[in-house]
Amino acid sequence: MNTPSWLRRPRLPSWLITCVKIAISLILLIILFSHVDVGEMIGALSIDLIPALLFGSLLLMIQSIAIGYRWHALLNALGHNTTFGWAMGRAFIGTFFNQCLPSSIGGDGYRVIMARRQGLEWQDAVSSVLVERYTGIVCLFIIASLGLIPLALALTETTLIWLFVLVIIGGLVGAFAIAGLAEIASFRKVPGLIRRLLNAWIIGRVLADMRRVIRSRRLLLILGLSGLLSNATTAVVVWLFGLSLGVELGLGPYLSIMSLAVLATVIPLSLAGWGIREGVIVLLLGAVGVAEAEALVMSLAFGLALLLSSIPGGILLWRSVGGDREAMNEALETTDDT
């Protein structure tokens, strides 16, 4: 399989990138633990957290199923025939990669490679994953906006609500601006230079595929509803963790808090999002009056639930044929670039 030139460019050794991300995660976690009384954390633990953790792990598997469903629907709508079983299996393995590779987006690189092995061109493979990821991010911002009012009522410092509004509304405006660019790229009266930029290689392919999504009510409905359902599970899971610890906070604020926490882990600066995710959760839960010890326990439980929910993907990868193992090695080499 020929690898495009943009993946062959010189880059830092993967082991060095991994070491840096591990160091960042460790430093962030050490800082968090230095601000929390470990005794209080132990005291906050409850036996009820164990069933909540197991049930939460099962709920988080809905995300992998939804990703597979969205990706399958998108690929077929774009003319690439795949089965739902194939797409869901790749989504579960991608989730496993997200939790076990240095970046929290390593699974996207794996899905690109596997789509390429299915016969898609590089542009089509990359575009299908980017468009699916884009729809998921839009759904995260929508869920975050749904939680704004209950979040405002729960905040101990009311001026903080404007920061949440700025981030969430700014994200929504940016997301829909990208959708607007997809439509603009198809206009014939757009100046030549701008048209060439908007239709250049992968950019043009992504915007063209986005237009197909925007103009198909059925596809919009599939991607939207599945994205909202799967991304809302993170809020439900952490809410259940809070209930098991005796935290008296309704589900509403978690919609905004967990959406922003998940969005923060898209930035590939730490090991699978560890450290960044916990820091954001502790910070935002603290803003609604949750004690730091309880917030840190909830954030660590969420990270552990993510790991447990990725086990099916690890099993599928272990049982897979040699081609998938080759894809794993290739994903390890190219995930940061992808």
N, C-alpha and C positions, 0 to 999 in steps of 0.2 A: 504494500500500500504506500503510495507516494505521499510524503508529508509536505505540506505547503511551506514555502520559504520563510513565512513569518513565524513558524514553529522551529526553524533551524537556526535562527539568529543567535549570536553569542549571548550567554546569560550566566548568572552566578551559579555555582554548583548547587544541586538540589539539597545536598547534605548541609550546606551552609545556611540556606534559606530555612530549612527545617530547624536547625539549631537556634537560629534567631527567633523563630516563632515560638519554640518551646520556652526560650528565655523570657520572651514578652509575656507569655501565659503565666509562667512561674512568678515573675515580678508582680504582675497585676494581682494574682491570687495571694501572694505574700502581703501585699499592701492591704488587701481586703481583710485578711485574717488579723493583721496588726491593729486594725480599728475595731475588732469585735472580740468580746470576751469569750474564749473557748468554753469556759464553764457555763456561760449563758446559752451558748449553742447546744451544749449537751443537755442542759436543763429544758431547752425548748423541744427536744426530740420527743416523739410520741410513738407508741406502738401502732397507732392508726396510720402512721406515715407509710408503713410497709405495704398494706393492701392498696393504699392510694398510689404508691409508686408503681406497683405491678399493673394496676388498672390504667394509670396514666401512660405507661409504656405501650399498652395495647391501643389506647386512643391515638397516640402519636403515629402508629402504623397507618392510620387513615391518611396521613400526609403522603406516604409513599404510594398508596393505592390511588389517591387523587392525582398525584404527579403523573403516574403511569397513564391514568385515564385521560388527563388533559393532553399529554404528549401524543398518545395514540390518536385522539380525535384530531389534533392539529396536523399530524403527519398525514393522516388519511385525507383530510380536507385539502392539503397541499399536493395531493396526488401520489403520495408515497404509501403504498399498501403495507401495513404492518398489523399484527394481531395484538389484541389487548394483553394477552398473556406475555408476549415478548416485551411490550413496552412496560408493563408493570414489573416484570422481573428485572429489567434494566434500571427501573426507578428504585427498587429496593436495594440493588447493588450500589446504585449511585448514593443512596442514603448512607449505606455502610461506608463508602468512600468519604462522604462528607464528615463522618465522625472519626475516621481513622487516618485521613490524610492531613497534612499540615494546614491546608486551606479548607474552609467550610463550603467551598464551591467545587471541590475536587470531583464530586459526582457528576457535575455538568460536563467536565472534560471527558469523563468515562462515557457518558451518554453520546457525546459528539463522536467519539471513536467508534462506538458500537453502531451508531447510525451510519457511519461511513462504511463499516463492514457489511451493512445491509444493502449497500449499493448506492447510497446517496452521495452526491458531490459534497466536497468540503463546505461550500457556501450553504448548501441546503441543510447539511447536518448541523452546522454552527447556528444557522438562523432558526431552525426548529427549536433548539434548546434555549436560545436567547429570547425568542418570543414567548415560549412557555414560562421562562423565568420572569420575564417582564409582566405577564398577566398575574403571576403570583405576587409580585411586589405591589402592583396596583391594588390587588385585593387586600394586602396587608395595610396599605394606607387607608382604604375604605373602612376596614375593621377598626383601625385606630381612631378614625373620625367618629365612628358609632359610639366609642367609649368616652368621647370628650366630655359630654354633659355629666355622667356619673363620676368621671374623674375630677371634674371641677368641683363637684359637691364634696368629694372626699379629700381634696388637697388641704393640707394644714397651712400652706402658704398660698393664698389665692393668686398672687401675682405670677406664680409659676405657670398658671394655665395659659398665659400668653405665649410662653416658650413652647408649650405643647402645640398650641394652635399654629404657631409659626412653622414648626417642623412638619406637622401633619398636612396643613394646607399647602405649604411650599412643596412637599413631596407630591401631593395630588396634582398641583399645577404643573410641576415638572413632568409627571407621568403623562398627563393629557397633552402637554406640549409636544412630547415625542410622538403621540398618536396624531397630532395635527401635522407634524412634519411628514408622516407617512402619506397623508392625503396631499400635502403641498407638492411632494416629490412627483406626483402623477400629473400635475398641472402643466400644460404645454407653454403657458405664458411666463413661466418662471425663468429669470435670466439664465443664460447658458452656463456660467460658472457655477452658480448655486445648484442648477439641475445636475451638472456633472458630479458635484460633491455628494449630493443626496442619492445619486444612483451609482456611486463608485462601489465596486466589488461587494464586500460583505454588507456595507451600509445599505446599498441598494436592495440587496436580497432581503435583509431584515425588514426594511420599510415596506417592500412589496408584500411580504408575508403578513405583516401587520395590517395592511390594507385588506387582505383577504379576511382576516379575523374581524375587523371593524365592520365590514360590509356584509357579514353573515350573521344574522340574528341567532341562528341555531348554534353556531360556534361560539359566539359571545356568551350565550346562555350557559353552554357547557363549561367553558373556561371560567366564567364568572362565578357560577354557583359552586362548582367543585373547588375553586380557589378560596371562596369565602368559608366554605365548610371546613376544609382542611386547615386553613390558617387560624380559624377560630379555636381549634382544638388546643393550641398552645395556651390560650387564656384559660380554657376550661381545666386543663391539667394543673396549672399552677394554682388556680382557685381551689381545686381539690386538695392540693398540698397545704394551702393555707388553712382550709377547714380542719384538716387532720392535726394541725398545730394549734388550733384555737384562734386563728386570726379572723377577726370579725370585719371582713371587707367583702362587699358584693362582687358579682362577676363583672359588672360594667367597667370599673377602672382597669381591670386586667386586660381588657380588649386593647386599650391604648398602650399600656405598659409593656405587654408581651410582644405586641406588633413592633414597637420601637426597639425592643431588645433583640428580636430576630433580625430586623433590618440592620442593626449594628454589626451582627456577625457576618454579614455579607462582605464587609471589609476584611480582606485576607491578611490581617496583621498578626494573628495569634494562631495557636494550634487548635484547629477545628472550632474556633470561636471562644475557647476557654479563656477565662479572665475578663475579656471584653463583655461577654454575655452576663456573667455574674456581677460585674461592676455596674452595668446599666440597670439590671434588675434590683440590686440593693439600693442604688441611688433613687430610682423611681418609686420603689415601694416605700422607702424612707420618706418620700415627699407626701405620701398619703397616710403616714403615721404608723407604719409597720416597723417594729424594732429591728435594728441591724442584725441581731443574732438570728431572728426568725427569717428575715429576708435572705440572709446568706444560706441558711439551711434549705429554704425553698428553691433558691437558684441552683445550688449544688444538686438537689434532688431532681430538678428539671434536666440538668446536664446528664445525670445518671440515667434518667428515663429515656433521653435521646439515644444514649449508648445501647440500652436494652432494646429499644425499638429498631435498632439497626441490625440486630442479630440475624433476623431472617435473610437480610441481604448478604451477610457474611456466609451463611449456610449455602445460599444459592451460588455464591462465587466459588466456594469450596467444591461444590458438586458440578460446577460448570465444566465445559469442555476446554481444551487447550487454548482455543481462540480467545476466550474470555480472560484467561490468565495472561495471554499476551497483551490484551487490551489493558489489563491492570498495570502491567509494567510500563506500557506506553503512557497511560494516564499519570503514573507517578513521575514520568519524565516531563510531561507537557502540561500538567494541570495548572501551574502558576501562569504560564503564557496564555493558556486557553481562558 
